[in-house]
Amino acid sequence: MEKKRPHIITLPKITDPRGNLTFVEEGKHLPFGIARVYWTYDVPAGEVRGSHSHHVAEELIIATSGSFNVNLFDGCKTETYTLNRPFEGLYVPPGYWRTLDNFSSGSVCMVLTSIPYSEDDYVRYYDEFIRLATQTE
């Protein structure tokens, strides 16, 4: 089975002179069901968020305001995505070490996840991630 890959998902955008509207519907716009939504904000200049991987959780990361970078490492190479459009989200499957940085002032990072919070799903130590990422099946 081929490993799922990160990619940008463009969400519906309803344009209106009074302000635009974007939405996401479970079973329609995402490759997973939504079990949890959280967001980070007021990130001080120069700070890095994330610095972990997941065993099972799938995520959609959206810059609902401002911009930031999402750096994904699969054990071999790093890809960097700049998120700055509230109608686009980055799909992140399990098995990628992620760091978020370069937050603009006033940025808000919203994350939709496929499972409720579970500390057991996190890989918090980089050395453990490398060991898991380089295991042969």
Secondary structure by P-SEA (a helix, b strand, c coil): cccbbbbbbbcbbbbbccbbbbbccccccccccccccccccccccccccccccccbbbbbbbcccccbbbbbbcccbbbbbbbccccbbbbbccccbbbbcccccbbbbbbbbccccccccccccaaaaaaaaaccc
